[in-house]
Amino acid sequence: MKAITTRTIAIIGVLVVIIAVIAGVVFLRPPAPTETTPTQTSPTPSKKYLHETVLYIISNEELTRIQLFKAGVADIAAITPARWKDLNGTPVGNFYLVLEPDPSKPRLTIQHIILNTMREPFNIPEVRQALAWAVPYDTIISQVFGGLYTRLYTIVPKGVFGYTEFGIVKYEYNRTKAQEIINKLKEERGFDPSKYTITIYYNIGNTARAQIAALIQNEWARLGFKVLTQPLNWPEYLDKVDHFNFDVALLGWIPDYLDPDNYLMPFVWGGAEFTELAYWENVQPGNVGNYLSKVERVVETPNYIVVIGPKGTGATYTGPSHKPLLVVGYVLDEEATKKNWENPIAQVTIGSPGWKDIPVSALCKLSQRVLDPKIREAIINAAVIVFNNEAPMIMLGQAVTGREYGSWVLNMYYPLTKFARYDLVYEHPDAPVADTGVKGIRNDPKTMVIATIGWPDTFDPAKSYESFGWEIFDQIYSKPITYYYENTEPEPELAVAWAFTPSGDELYLVIRGGVVAYDPWNNKTYPIDATDVLFSLWRAVRVNLPGGPQWMIDSFIDVNASQVLREEEFQQILSNGLIAVYHGESKEVRSLQELLGVFNYNGPTAGVVKLKLKFPYPPILHILTTGVASVIPMEYALGEKYEAALVDSNYGKNPSAWAKYVIEGEEDETYKKLKDYPVSTGPYYVADYKEDAYIILKINPYYWNATLWEQLYGYKP
């Protein structure tokens, strides 16, 4: 029996094990995508051109996007899956459109219906279950999604550590069963569905969601509810969902990073905080009362029976005992929990459906801290099973890869959690050439044009928390860590090497030298070093913008206890031994030269960031690949206050001193600047934009990795 609050953890050995099983694929490194896909018959061209311009044309009219695609004005277009069958193979000059599923490549993207459980009648589990039985899943999968999704019943999808079908309810379309549940509620509780008006929200221009809304409107109305549908523009839609100002919302989820925690916390966690979490393995039924004051939930998983309740003594357990008992105890932090619930923000202070289940919240929080894979799996399984049974969300499907581009686009690839970078994608030299109608730009082999919908929430990575914004960030910003193509192994980007302390509670990032950020608005550059990396992470937590992704940093990193080190200072720490974790292996290193050797790096460095983790958290490397980890220059953000902020913080030794220069909320000056005027540490920069019309990206002439372009294309900025 082990209590996580007191046991000694040999973390690094387990770090490698857990990271290796994340998504089941973390250390499987496939070759880079081929230069022609199976549907492309053109030979590999002898001349390759770098995309010097990337143009996003925004149109909420699908017919317009289709016309742009068929005319060769767009190289990629957002097309409703139901239209793919008709458009696949459409000739465009000597080329054709590619719109087809690739079932051999499952995705981690999910589509779902969110029920606001803080509103009636969605606070009643039986109502949620009835609604789940009254969804025409097969019609949605085959007709609306055009075969690009497969059925999914749980919040953690197939291929991710912790996925299970044990003990779950496989909701299928069964209106008879749905009606029986409603009738039983009428008889036993006097429930009257006609008293409730349900509004189903979705984003304007998303034809698929409009079709889904109409389908479930019809089905739920037949159960006796009054059901309306309401399309909204993307920022307004997100605001409603963020602040629980909705009944039902149709949304999808592309995971931020490769771990089941990135499904549990945004959706399953009920906003509860805890001063203590503990577990005990192989507890005898009669001894449960030695650990819990009462039993709140009992969940059978494939290998354990998980028993959850407040930590204490006196509980009586009378549940099943045919499997080992895993007892989970918690001490609720009532003040912090109350604060989370007072003005709830989806995915920040509580999960998206607002489902305030305290014992399941304890499972979510505990799963972040457990390093033993078999115990962690049981805890995740238990949360998944309860969430499925009580249906705070209705799962529609899990994506498969959908290839969507003109056949003249070569080397197209589809990362699991990021977006393809358009400097790594090129076109046939004979690709169609057409006027775009935007700022005199022609679509040619040096220009990538994407016809799409929506609009980024903002250009500030501390605020934007939706797919369009993060796609832009993957083009214009570098992160400390990245992935290559479709691989899922953490690879160096601005951090050229990293290492953990043996206890796993500190992570050190060695920062690449010679990097500058480009400010296109003032045509200036700013050198990037370790201070900028720490400031970028610290600032996201400090500004704490509503609906933002800052929780991914704040939940795991104590930014105020982190600091910047010189290489000489880091060498003293290294002399005591650190653990480098790279490509599925861990190695003890005792010098900077030895550490850099593990990562095969021999270039300049620009200081070291020491990240103080709140607890050992294996997926931390994956978080540092995400949009919120985008590195911005501190000098640009703070302007004339930069030098004073550096001095006050002792050059990054005391980052809490920066609080004098950055405030919480949307009145912060750094937010006001970055939300509209982003800079670049990545391959492109934002050159121009017009809201809801277009975004123009241009190649970054100061990109630190421009030698890659010379190797691939013979191109020098």
N, C-alpha and C positions, 0 to 999 in steps of 0.2 A: 504494500500500500504506500502510495507516494502523494505528498501534498506539494503542489507546484510552488506554494509560497515559501517553502522551507528547503526544498531539495537542492542539492548541488547538481549543476547541469554541465555535462561535457558537450558544449554546444557545437563546436566546429565539426566534429564527426557527424553530428546529426544534421547540421546545416546542409552539408553536401547531399545527404540522403533525402531531405525534404525538398530541396530545390530540384533534385533529380526527378522527383515524382510529380512536381507541379505540372498539371495538364497532361501528364503522362509522356511528354515529349521534350522536356526542357534540355536534355543533353543529347538529343538525336539531331545531328546536324546534316540536313540534306544538302546536296550541291546547290549552288546558286541557280536561279531559274535560267532555262535555256533562252537563247536569243530569238527563237521562234517557238510559238506554242503549237500544240497538235493541230489546231484549226488553221494555222497559217501555212501557206504553200510557197510563199516567196522565199528565195534563198537569202541567206544572211548578206546584207549589203556590204560592199567593200568600203563605203564611206558612211561614217556615222556622224550625226550632228547633235550637239548638246542643245537641250531646250533652254534657250536664253530668255524666253518669256513664258510665263504660265498665266493664262487668262481664265478666270471663272466668270461665266455668264450666268446670271441669276434669272430664272424664269419659273414662276409658279404654274405656268401652263404647260402641261405635258406635251400637247400637240406641238408647241413651239420647240421644245427640247428635241422631239423626234425629228422635226423638220431640219433643225440645225445638224443633227447627227447624220441624217440621210443625205444632206447636201455637202458633207465633209467639212462644215464649218466647225463642228465639235469633234474632238478625238475620242471623248468619253462623254456619256450622257446618263443622267439619272432617269431611268425608265421603269415604270411599274412592271414588276415581274410578270404579270398577266399578259403583257404585250411582247414579251421576249420571243415567244414561239413564232409570232407573226413577223418580227423584225430580224431574227437571226438569219444571216446569209444574204440580207438585202444588198444588192450591188451598189458600190460607190466608186464610179470610174472602174479602174482595174482591180479594185479591192472590194471588201464587203464588210458588213457589220457583224461583230461577234457578240451574241447575247445568249449565253447558255450556261446551265449549271454544271459544276464539276463535283459530283458526289464523292469522288475520291479524296476530296479535301474538305473535311468538316470544319466549320468555323465555331468560334466561341460567342458569336453574336446571338442574342435571343430577342424574341418579340413577345410582348405580354400586355395584359390589361391590368391597370392599377386601380384598385378600389380604395377609396378614401375611408378607411375604417374609423376615422374620427367623426364621421357623419352617419346619421341614420339613413338607410337601414343596413349599411355595410358594417356596422359594429356587431351585427348578429351573424355568427359563423354559419348558421343554417341558410341564411339568405345568400351569403357568399357562395356556399356550396351549390345551392339551387342555380344561381347565375352561371356557375362553372359548368353545370350539366346542360345548360341551354345555350351553348356556343357551337356553331356549325364548323368544327375544326377542319374536317376533310375538305369542305368547300373553300375555306380560307387557305389551306395549304396548297391545294391543287389549282384553284382558279385565281385567287388573289395573289398568292406568293409564287405562282407559276412553277412549283416544284423546287424552289430555291430554299425551302425550309422542310425539316422533318419534325414530327411530333416530339414535343418535350413536355414532361410532366413535373419537373422539379426546377428549383431556382438555380441549382448548380448543374451546368449542362454536361453532357457526355464528353469524355476526354479530359475533364478537370478532376483533380484529386478530390475525393469526397463524394463524387456522384454515386447515387444508388437508386435502384428501383425497388428495394426491399421496403415493405410496409407503406408504400405510397398508394394513393388513389389515382387510378388512371381515368381522369375525367374525359369522357367522350360525349358526343352529342346524344342526349337522351332527354327529350322534352318531357316525356312521361315521368321520369324520375324527378326532374326539376319541379314539375307541377305537384307531385306527391309531397315533396318537402314543403312547398308553399302551403298546400292544403293542410298539412299537419300543423304548421305554425298558426294557421287560421283557427283550427279546432282547439289547440292547446293553449295558445297565448293571445288569441284575438287579433292576430296580425292581419293588416289590411294593406295589400300592395298598392291599391288605388290611391292611397294617401300620399304616395311618394312620386315625385318627379325626378327622374334620373337624366342628367345631361352627360353625354359622352363627348369628350373633347379630343381633338386631334389637330395637327398643324396644317395650315393652308398649303395646297400644292401637293400634298402627299395623297395621291389617288388611292393607293393601297389601303391606307388607314380610313379614307372616306368610305371605301367599299366595306371594310370590316365594321365600321360604325353603323352603316346601314343594315348590315346583316344582323348584328346583335340587337340593334334597335327593334327590328321586327320580332326577333325571338323573345326578348325580354318583355316587350309589350304584350305578348301572348300569355305571359305569366300574370298580367294584371297591373304592371307598372306603367306609368306615363313616362315615355322615353323620348328624349330630344338629342339631336346631334349638333355640335357647334365647332366649326373650324376657326382657328385663330392664327395670327402670324406667330412666327417662332419665338421671338422674345416674350410676347404676351403669354403664349402657351407655357413657356418655361417658368415664368413668374407665377402663374396659377399653380403649377405642379409643385414648385419650390415651397410655396406658402400654404399649401393644402386648401386652396381656394377652388376646389373642383369636386365633382362626384366620381367620375370615371375618366381615366386618361389612357390613350393608346400610345405606347412607347416601345422602344427597343433599347438594348443595352449592348454596347461594345465594351468589354472589360478594360479597365484602366491598366491593369497589370495582371500577370499570370499567376493567380492564386485564388482558391475558393473564397478567401476573405473578401475579395473584391465583388463577390455576389452577396455574401451574407451581410456585410455592414451596410451597403447602400439600400438593401431591401428588407432583410429579415430582422435586423437589430431594431429593438423597440425604444431606443433612446435611454435605456437604463445604464447608469454608471455604478461602479462597485469599488469599495475600498479594499476588498479582498476576494480572491477567487482561488479555489482549491479543488483538487480531485483526488480520489482514492480508488485504487484498482483492486479488484477481486475481494470486495467486501462481502461478508456473510450477511444474509437477510436480517438476522437478528441483531446485527451490529450497526445497521444504518443509523439508528438513534444515537450512536456515538459521535456522529458527524453532522447530522442535520436536525434542526428543531422541528421541521415538518417536511413532508413530501409533497411537492407541488406538481411535478410531472414525472411520468415513467414512460420511457420510449424504448421499444425494442429495436435494435439495429442488427446488422448481420452478425456481429461478433460479440456484442455486449448488450446488456440491458442498462440503459442510462437512467439514473435516478437523480433528480434535481430538486434542490430546495435551499432555504436559508441555512447558513452554517450555524451549528449549535448542537444541542443534544435534546433527546426526548422523542424524536420521530418514531412512528411505528410503520414498518414496511410490510405490506401484505400482498405485494404484486408478484409477478412471475420471477422464477429463480432458476430457469433451465439453462441460462447462460451466465457468464461472469457478470457481477454487478459493478458498474462504474459509477461511483457516487460523485456528484458535482455539488459543491457548496459555495455559497456566495454571501457577502455582506453588502447590502445595498447602500450606496451613497445617496441618501434621500435628497439632500440639498442639490447636488449636481443633477440628479435625475429630474427633479422638479424644474430646475432651470432649463433643461433641454426641452421639457414639455410645455413651458409657459408660452414661448413664441417659436414653435417648431419650424425647422427648415429641413426640407427633404434631403436625405443623404448627408446631412451635416450634423443635425442634432437628433435625428431619428430616421428610420428607413422610409422609403417612398410611400408605402401604404399607411404609415402612421400606426402600425400595429404594436401596441404597448404591452407586449408579453415579456414580463421580467425574467422568468426562468429561461426562456429561449434567448433573451438578450445576454444572459450569463453564458450560455453556450457560445454565442457569437464572439463575445469578448475573450472567453477562455481559449477558443480555437486559435486566437492570434498568438498565444503565449506557449502553447504546448509544442514541444519539440519531438516527442515520441510519435512517429508516424501512425502507429496502430491506434493510439489513444486519440490523437488528433482526428483521425478518420472517423472514429466512433462519435466524437463530439459533433463534427460537421454533419454526419449522417443523421444524428438525432434532430438537429435544427432543421435540416432539409425535410425530414419526415413530418414533423409537426407543422411546418409552414405549408407543405403540400396538403395535409389533411384539413387544415383550417382555412385555406384558400384566401389569404389577404390579397393575393394577386392570381390572375388566371393566365397560365402559360400557354402561348399560342404555338411556338415552334423554335427550333434551333437551326441556324443557317448552315448551308453548305456553300462552298465557294461559287460565286457567280462571276463568270468572265464577261466583261462588258466594255468593249472598246472597238475601234475600227481596226481591221486586220493589218493596217499599215503601222500600228503601234507595236513595237517590239520590246521584248524583255519585261513585259508587264508582270507584276507579281503582287501577292496579296498577303501582307503580314497579318498575324493573328490579332494583334492588339494595336498596331500602328497603321500608318497609311503609306502607300508607295510614295517614294520620293521621285519627283519628276526629272531630276538631274540624272537618275539611274535608269530612266526609261527613254527610249529614243524611237525614231520613226524611219520608215523606209524613205530613201531619198526621193522617190517618186510619189510620196504621200500627196493626197489632194491638197490643193492650194485654194483658199477661198477667203473673201473679206468677211470679217466678223461683225462689222458695224460698230465696233467699240474703238474709239480713239485712233482710227486709222490702222488698227492691227490686222494683219492677214494671218490666217492659220496656214503655216507651212511647216516643213520638217524641223525648223528651229523653234516652233511655238507649240505648246501644249494647251489645248482649249477644252475646258470641262463645262458642259451645260448642266446646271444643277439647281437645287431648290434651297430655301432657307437663307440664313444669314448668321455669321458668328455672333455670339452673345456680346463679346468685346474682343479686342486684340490683346488684352492683358491676360497672361497665363495664370495670374493669381485669381482671376475671376471666371474666365470662360471654362465651362464644364459641359461641352456638347461636341458632337463629332465634327462639325464644320470648323469650329474654332481650333480643335486639336489637329485637324488636317493642315490648316494654315501653319500652326506651330511646328509641325513636322517638316515644313518647307523652309521656314524662316529662322528657326532657333535650333541650336545644338543643346543637348542634354548632357549630364555627366556620363551617362551610360546609354547604350543603344542596342539594337539588334541588326544583324545583317540580313537583308532581304526577308525571306519567310522563316528564318531561323528564330529560335526562342532562347538562345543562350545570351546572357548579358555580355556585351562587348564594349571595349573602351570607346569613348567619344571625347568629351572634354576632360574626363578623368582617364588618365593613361594607365593607371594601376590602382588597386585597392586591397585592403587587408583588414581583418577583424582582430580584436583582442581575443585571447583564448576564452574569455568568459562570454564573448559575443555581444557585449553591451556597448562597444565602440567600433565605429567603422571609419577608416582613414582613406581619403581619396587624394591621390597625387594628381595635380592639375597640369594639363598640357600647357607648354610655353608657346609663345609666338602667336597667340590668338588675339584678334581684335574684333570688336563689334562695330557694325556700320550703322550710322544714323543717316538715312537718306533725306530726312526732312531738313537737316542742316549740313549735309555732306561732310560729316565728321566721323572719325573713328576713335574708339576707346579701347585701350589694352585690357584684356581679360586675365584675371588671376584668381587665386583661391578666395580672395575676399568677395569677388563678384559672385562666385558660386554659392558661398554661404549666405550672402545677402539675398540672393534670389529665393532661396529656400526659406530663410527667416522672414522675408517680407511677405510671402504668401500667407504665412501664419499670422503675422502681425495685422495685416489689413483685414483679414477675416471677413471677406466680402460675401454677402448673402448668396447662397446657392453655389458657392465656389468649391473647388476641389482641395482646399487647404487641409482638410481632415487627413488626407493621405500622408501629409508630412507631420502634422501636429499629433496624430495618433501614435506615431512611432519614434519621432525624433524630438528631443528636447533642444530646440533651436537656440535657446538662450544659454544652455550649458555646452553648446558646441563652440568651436573656435577655429581660427586660422593659425597654422604653424609654418614657420620657415623650415626649409629642408634640413637645416642643422638641428633644429629642435626635434623634428620627426626622427632623425637618425638616432637620437638618444632613446626614444621610445622603442624604435626598432631593435635596438641592441638587446632588449629584454625578450624579444620574440613576438612576432605577430603571425597571423594565419592568412595567407593569400588563398582565395577561393576563385578558381577560374577553370572553365571548361570541364566541370564535373570533378575536379580534384582539388585537394587542399594541401598546402605546403607551408611549413614554418619558414619564415624568412627573418634575417637579423640585420640586414643592411638595405639601403635604398637601391643599390646596384643589384642586389639579389632579387628584390621585389620587382624592379622594372624588368629584370630578365625573365621572370615568370610570364610577363605580358609581352615579351619581345619588343620592348620600347627602348630606344637609345637617343631620343631627342631631348629638347629643352623642357624644363618644368617651370611652373609658376606658383609654387607653394603647395600646401597640403591643407585639406579641410578635415578636421576631426568632427565627426557626427556622433553625438552622444545619444544612443538609443534608449528609449524609456524601458525597453525590455528586449531581449534577443528576438529578432524578427527576421526569419530567413528570407522572405520575399522583398526585403528592403532594396536589394539591387534592382529588382524589377520596377519598383516605384520610381527610381531615379531615371527611368527611361520615358516617363510620362510627360504630358503637356505641362503640368504644374511644376515640373523640375526644369523647365526651360531657363537657360541662363541669360540674364540681362545685365548690362553694365550698370553698376552702382552709380558711377559718375553721371550717366545720362539720367537715371531716375531721380537723383537728388540735386542735380544741377550745381549751383553755386554753394550749396550746403555740403557738398561731397567731402571736401578737405576737413571740415570741422567734424563731420560724422566719423571719418577715419580716425582722427586724433582721439575723439571722445571714446571710441571703442578700442583704443590701443591697437589699431590696425587689425581688427577682427578678433582680438583676444576676448573682448567683452561685448558681444553683439547686442546685448540688452540695451546698451547705450543708444542704439539706433532708434529706439522707441521715441526719442526726442524729435526725430525727423520724419517719422512715418506714423500716421495715426490709423485707428481702426475705422473702416467704413468707406463709403464712396466719396467722401469729401477729402480723402487723402490726395495730396498733390501728385504723388507718383502714379496713383491710379488714374487720375484725370489726364495725365500725360500718356500713359501706356495704353489706355483703352482705345485711343484714337490714333496714336502715332507710335506704332511699334518699331523697334530697331531689329537688327539681324545679327545673329551669330551662326546662322545656317547657310545653306546654299543659295537661298533667294531672299529678297527683301520686298516689302510691300511698297510698290511704286506709286500706286494710285488706287482709289476705290470710290464707288458711288453706292450708297446703301441700297440694297435690294435690286441692284442693277449689274454691277461687275466688281471684281477685284483683280488688279494687275500685279503680278509678281515679276521681278526682274532678277537676273543672275547677280549674285553678290560678288563684286569685284575684289573684295577683301576676304573671301572665304578661306578659312585656315586649311581646308582640305582640297584646295584647287588643283593640286598635283594629280588628284584622282581624275579630274576632267582631262588633263593632258594625257594620262595613260589610256583613258577610254575613248577620247574623241580627238586628241591632238589639239585641245583647246586651252589657250591661256587667257585669263581675264585681262 
